[in-house]
């Protein structure tokens, strides 16, 4: 796990955990890793989930299927992000979503009980982990509200602007790289790929944004914000 130390220390679950304590902590938590190939599934909606996943490398997508069979991408997660934290905190622990691997990935799994219950070794880590979990759940609730707001927007430019502004905030930079490709981004925004690409091109022509493949740069923040007005 040494090669993934930096990734783990960036993970919100391990906030305030010292690097020299990380190996002991992972052993105490009975954590284990598993490799996945692109397009493999970690678990499906309806499955009982009793662990939290931490992405060490690669990326995943969280997808939701409605009763008509339509699939909607809820989120994209990359290295240092965690998933299933909201599921394991419910009574039934039944997943409402499916986790699919976007590219070859390595994932760390941690049994939920090992986080919330102190071990026989009287480790000090567990209090920090519980506090971090509460913070993560709060952030997750905020992100879900952001997603709901995004879906309620009607205009194409509004949706794109909202997405890019949120990504800039997450990366704390006007230049950033997004995980989804154009097809996946269109699914995420619940819009037509052709129309979305056309609108992106217009924003670029107006020198509001610039982009190349999955890299974006906001050139005029005020103009982009005005798209939401």
VOPAGU-2260 file (C-alpha; in pm, 1 decimal, decimal comma):
REM VOPAGU-2260
SITE   aa  ch    i         X         Y         Z
SITE  UNK   A    0       0,0       0,0       0,0
SITE  UNK   A    1     304,8     229,3      17,3
SITE  UNK   A    2     255,7     344,4    -342,2
SITE  UNK   A    3     -95,1     464,8    -255,1
SITE  UNK   A    4      -1,0     653,5      61,7
SITE  UNK   A    5     -44,8     998,9     -95,0
SITE  UNK   A    6    -382,8     898,2    -237,9
SITE  UNK   A    7    -504,0     770,2      98,1
SITE  UNK   A    8    -387,0    1079,0     283,5
SITE  UNK   A    9    -594,2    1290,1      41,0
SITE  UNK   A   10    -903,0    1082,8     122,0
SITE  UNK   A   11   -1148,1    1263,2     350,4
SITE  UNK   A   12   -1188,9     948,0     561,5
SITE  UNK   A   13    -824,5     967,5     670,3
SITE  UNK   A   14    -813,5    1337,5     744,4
SITE  UNK   A   15    -575,7    1417,9    1035,7
SITE  UNK   A   16    -428,2    1066,5    1021,9
SITE  UNK   A   17     -47,5    1072,7    1021,7
SITE  UNK   A   18     141,3     893,6     747,0
SITE  UNK   A   19     336,2     680,0     995,1
SITE  UNK   A   20       7,4     558,5    1146,6
SITE  UNK   A   21    -160,7     469,8     819,9
SITE  UNK   A   22     -30,6     114,5     781,4
SITE  UNK   A   23    -127,7      20,2    1136,2
SITE  UNK   A   24    -468,9     179,5    1086,2
SITE  UNK   A   25    -540,7     -20,3     770,3
SITE  UNK   A   26    -446,5    -342,9     946,7
SITE  UNK   A   27    -668,3    -254,2    1240,3
SITE  UNK   A   28    -958,7    -192,4    1002,5
SITE  UNK   A   29    -920,0    -534,5     834,4
SITE  UNK   A   30    -905,1    -354,9     501,1
SITE  UNK   A   31    -832,9    -533,6     173,6
SITE  UNK   A   32    -789,3    -437,5    -191,2
SITE  UNK   A   33    -930,1    -566,1    -517,4
SITE  UNK   A   34    -846,1    -492,9    -880,7
SITE  UNK   A   35   -1117,4    -429,7   -1140,4
SITE  UNK   A   36   -1111,9    -412,9   -1517,8
SITE  UNK   A   37   -1291,9    -143,4   -1716,0
SITE  UNK   A   38   -1671,3    -195,1   -1733,2
SITE  UNK   A   39   -1671,2    -442,8   -1442,6
SITE  UNK   A   40   -1927,2    -389,7   -1166,7
SITE  UNK   A   41   -1839,3    -347,7    -799,8
SITE  UNK   A   42   -2199,5    -411,9    -695,6
SITE  UNK   A   43   -2549,8    -376,2    -833,3
SITE  UNK   A   44   -2854,8    -191,6    -705,0
SITE  UNK   A   45   -3046,2    -412,1    -461,3
SITE  UNK   A   46   -2734,8    -569,4    -312,7
SITE  UNK   A   47   -2658,5    -549,3      59,1
SITE  UNK   A   48   -2340,9    -350,9     118,3
SITE  UNK   A   49   -2142,6    -371,1     441,9
SITE  UNK   A   50   -1822,7    -191,0     346,8
SITE  UNK   A   51   -1690,4     143,0     232,4
SITE  UNK   A   52   -1482,7     165,2     -83,6
SITE  UNK   A   53   -1185,1     395,7    -139,0
SITE  UNK   A   54   -1059,6     437,5    -495,8
SITE  UNK   A   55    -682,2     398,6    -507,6
SITE  UNK   A   56    -645,7     420,9    -885,8
SITE  UNK   A   57    -873,9     447,4   -1188,6
SITE  UNK   A   58   -1230,3     575,2   -1167,6
SITE  UNK   A   59   -1588,9     458,1   -1120,9
SITE  UNK   A   60   -1935,2     585,4   -1201,0
SITE  UNK   A   61   -2245,1     568,0    -986,6
SITE  UNK   A   62   -2549,1     484,4   -1195,6
SITE  UNK   A   63   -2920,0     475,5   -1121,2
SITE  UNK   A   64   -3174,6     280,5   -1323,9
SITE  UNK   A   65   -3543,2     367,0   -1314,0
SITE  UNK   A   66   -3830,0     121,1   -1344,9
SITE  UNK   A   67   -3848,4     182,0   -1718,9
SITE  UNK   A   68   -3489,2      65,1   -1757,4
SITE  UNK   A   69   -3338,9     406,3   -1833,1
SITE  UNK   A   70   -2990,9     452,5   -1688,5
SITE  UNK   A   71   -2874,9     782,7   -1543,5
SITE  UNK   A   72   -2521,2     858,8   -1425,4
SITE  UNK   A   73   -2533,4    1014,1   -1080,7
SITE  UNK   A   74   -2162,4    1080,8   -1022,2
SITE  UNK   A   75   -1805,7    1009,1   -1130,0
SITE  UNK   A   76   -1538,7     932,3    -871,5
SITE  UNK   A   77   -1160,7     909,3    -904,2
SITE  UNK   A   78    -859,3     838,1    -677,9
SITE  UNK   A   79    -898,9     924,2    -307,4
SITE  UNK   A   80   -1280,3     939,0    -332,2
SITE  UNK   A   81   -1496,0     703,5    -127,5
SITE  UNK   A   82   -1829,3     539,8    -203,6
SITE  UNK   A   83   -2104,3     342,1     -26,2
SITE  UNK   A   84   -2066,6     555,7     287,6
SITE  UNK   A   85   -2430,8     660,1     268,6
SITE  UNK   A   86   -2551,2     303,7     208,9
SITE  UNK   A   87   -2378,8     147,1     510,3
SITE  UNK   A   88   -2530,2     409,6     740,3
SITE  UNK   A   89   -2883,8     294,8     663,2
SITE  UNK   A   90   -3071,3      22,9     851,3
SITE  UNK   A   91   -3112,7    -219,8     560,4
SITE  UNK   A   92   -2783,7    -134,7     383,8
SITE  UNK   A   93   -2939,4    -212,0      46,1
SITE  UNK   A   94   -2782,7     -16,0    -236,4
SITE  UNK   A   95   -3017,3     201,0    -447,5
SITE  UNK   A   96   -2742,9     245,6    -708,4
SITE  UNK   A   97   -2500,7      40,9    -916,9
SITE  UNK   A   98   -2124,2      98,6    -913,3
SITE  UNK   A   99   -1951,2      44,5   -1248,0
SITE  UNK   A  100   -1578,5      74,3   -1313,1
SITE  UNK   A  101   -1491,1     326,5   -1586,5
SITE  UNK   A  102   -1128,9     223,3   -1628,6
SITE  UNK   A  103    -894,9     -33,4   -1473,3
SITE  UNK   A  104    -907,3      41,4   -1102,3
SITE  UNK   A  105    -778,2     -66,7    -764,3
SITE  UNK   A  106   -1016,9     -25,0    -473,1
SITE  UNK   A  107    -962,5     -47,2     -98,3
SITE  UNK   A  108   -1252,0    -195,4      99,3
SITE  UNK   A  109   -1311,4    -130,4     469,6
SITE  UNK   A  110   -1578,1    -316,2     672,9
SITE  UNK   A  111   -1811,2     -52,8     816,9
SITE  UNK   A  112   -1815,7    -200,1    1168,6
SITE  UNK   A  113   -1439,4    -161,0    1194,6
SITE  UNK   A  114   -1478,0     214,5    1151,5
SITE  UNK   A  115   -1759,0     275,9    1399,9
SITE  UNK   A  116   -1653,5      37,5    1674,3
SITE  UNK   A  117   -1337,6      64,2    1881,9
SITE  UNK   A  118   -1106,4    -233,3    1862,4
SITE  UNK   A  119    -946,0    -424,9    2148,4
SITE  UNK   A  120    -618,9    -240,6    2093,6
SITE  UNK   A  121    -764,3      90,5    2214,7
SITE  UNK   A  122    -651,9     271,0    1898,3
SITE  UNK   A  123    -705,0     645,1    1889,7
SITE  UNK   A  124    -785,9     636,9    1519,9
SITE  UNK   A  125   -1150,1     540,4    1554,4
SITE  UNK   A  126   -1266,5     872,0    1700,1
SITE  UNK   A  127   -1106,4    1056,9    1407,9
SITE  UNK   A  128   -1260,9     815,2    1159,6
SITE  UNK   A  129   -1610,2     859,3    1306,2
SITE  UNK   A  130   -1573,4    1238,1    1298,0
SITE  UNK   A  131   -1451,6    1219,0     938,3
SITE  UNK   A  132   -1745,7     997,1     844,0
SITE  UNK   A  133   -1990,4    1254,3     980,1
SITE  UNK   A  134   -1822,0    1524,9     774,7
SITE  UNK   A  135   -1828,9    1306,4     461,1
SITE  UNK   A  136   -2200,0    1234,3     501,0
SITE  UNK   A  137   -2265,8    1605,7     536,2
SITE  UNK   A  138   -2069,1    1675,2     218,5
SITE  UNK   A  139   -2255,1    1396,9      40,4
SITE  UNK   A  140   -2587,5    1553,6     131,5
SITE  UNK   A  141   -2463,7    1887,6      -3,7
SITE  UNK   A  142   -2347,6    1726,0    -329,4
SITE  UNK   A  143   -2683,5    1554,2    -373,4
SITE  UNK   A  144   -2855,3    1889,5    -340,1
SITE  UNK   A  145   -2617,5    2025,5    -605,0
SITE  UNK   A  146   -2711,0    1737,5    -833,4
SITE  UNK   A  147   -3082,3    1799,8    -779,4
SITE  UNK   A  148   -3036,1    2168,1    -858,9
SITE  UNK   A  149   -2849,5    2072,8   -1175,5
SITE  UNK   A  150   -3130,5    1846,5   -1293,5
SITE  UNK   A  151   -3393,0    2114,2   -1230,8
SITE  UNK   A  152   -3219,4    2355,8   -1467,4
SITE  UNK   A  153   -3393,5    2363,0   -1803,9
SITE  UNK   A  154   -3149,4    2539,1   -2037,2
SITE  UNK   A  155   -2848,2    2362,2   -2189,3
SITE  UNK   A  156   -2616,6    2654,4   -2116,7
SITE  UNK   A  157   -2741,4    2669,5   -1759,6
SITE  UNK   A  158   -2662,1    2301,9   -1701,4
SITE  UNK   A  159   -2313,6    2328,4   -1852,2
SITE  UNK   A  160   -2234,3    2646,3   -1659,2
SITE  UNK   A  161   -2353,8    2494,9   -1331,8
SITE  UNK   A  162   -2144,2    2182,5   -1387,0
SITE  UNK   A  163   -1826,6    2373,7   -1476,8
SITE  UNK   A  164   -1863,1    2620,1   -1189,9
SITE  UNK   A  165   -1905,1    2333,6    -945,1
SITE  UNK   A  166   -1598,6    2153,9   -1086,3
SITE  UNK   A  167   -1392,8    2472,3   -1054,7
SITE  UNK   A  168   -1500,3    2497,5    -691,5
SITE  UNK   A  169   -1411,7    2134,2    -623,9
SITE  UNK   A  170   -1066,8    2171,7    -782,4
SITE  UNK   A  171   -1019,2    2522,0    -639,9
SITE  UNK   A  172    -891,1    2629,7    -980,9
SITE  UNK   A  173   -1014,6    2782,0   -1305,6
SITE  UNK   A  174    -826,3    2507,1   -1490,5
SITE  UNK   A  175    -927,1    2148,4   -1419,7
SITE  UNK   A  176    -981,1    1806,0   -1568,2
SITE  UNK   A  177   -1315,8    1626,8   -1550,2
SITE  UNK   A  178   -1361,9    1250,2   -1531,1
SITE  UNK   A  179   -1650,7    1193,8   -1776,3
SITE  UNK   A  180   -1605,4    1194,0   -2152,7
SITE  UNK   A  181   -1858,0    1375,0   -2371,8
SITE  UNK   A  182   -2106,5    1085,4   -2388,2
SITE  UNK   A  183   -2092,2    1035,2   -2012,0
SITE  UNK   A  184   -2119,1    1406,7   -1941,1
SITE  UNK   A  185   -2429,9    1427,9   -2158,8
SITE  UNK   A  186   -2581,7    1137,5   -1963,2
SITE  UNK   A  187   -2489,1    1304,9   -1635,6
SITE  UNK   A  188   -2651,1    1632,7   -1741,6
SITE  UNK   A  189   -2944,5    1441,4   -1891,2
SITE  UNK   A  190   -2909,4    1618,4   -2226,0
SITE  UNK   A  191   -2839,1    1538,5   -2591,3
SITE  UNK   A  192   -2468,3    1489,5   -2661,6
SITE  UNK   A  193   -2492,6    1674,1   -2995,1
SITE  UNK   A  194   -2666,2    1974,6   -2841,7
SITE  UNK   A  195   -2424,8    1979,5   -2549,3
SITE  UNK   A  196   -2117,7    1975,4   -2775,5
SITE  UNK   A  197   -2270,0    2254,0   -2984,6
SITE  UNK   A  198   -2323,5    2467,7   -2674,5
SITE  UNK   A  199   -1970,3    2397,9   -2549,5
SITE  UNK   A  200   -1836,6    2513,1   -2885,5
SITE  UNK   A  201   -2040,1    2836,6   -2856,6
SITE  UNK   A  202   -1903,0    2903,8   -2507,5
SITE  UNK   A  203   -1554,3    2853,5   -2645,8
SITE  UNK   A  204   -1616,5    3087,4   -2940,7
SITE  UNK   A  205   -1743,1    3352,9   -2700,0
SITE  UNK   A  206   -1418,4    3307,6   -2501,7
SITE  UNK   A  207   -1607,6    3219,9   -2185,7
SITE  UNK   A  208   -1433,9    2881,7   -2158,3
SITE  UNK   A  209   -1162,5    2686,1   -2333,6
SITE  UNK   A  210   -1123,8    2310,8   -2345,6
SITE  UNK   A  211    -934,7    2021,6   -2496,3
SITE  UNK   A  212   -1074,5    1671,2   -2448,5
SITE  UNK   A  213   -1141,2    1643,8   -2072,0
SITE  UNK   A  214    -943,7    1954,2   -1972,1
SITE  UNK   A  215   -1136,9    2277,6   -1917,6
SITE  UNK   A  216   -1040,0    2635,6   -1840,2
SITE  UNK   A  217   -1279,3    2909,4   -1736,3
SITE  UNK   A  218   -1171,9    3226,7   -1917,0
SITE  UNK   A  219   -1452,2    3456,6   -1801,9
SITE  UNK   A  220   -1597,0    3361,9   -1464,0
SITE  UNK   A  221   -1847,7    3648,6   -1456,3
SITE  UNK   A  222   -1985,8    3558,6   -1798,8
SITE  UNK   A  223   -2018,4    3194,4   -1698,8
SITE  UNK   A  224   -2205,9    3290,2   -1381,9
SITE  UNK   A  225   -2438,6    3507,5   -1588,8
SITE  UNK   A  226   -2547,3    3193,3   -1773,8
SITE  UNK   A  227   -2732,7    3097,5   -1455,8
SITE  UNK   A  228   -2924,4    3422,3   -1431,7
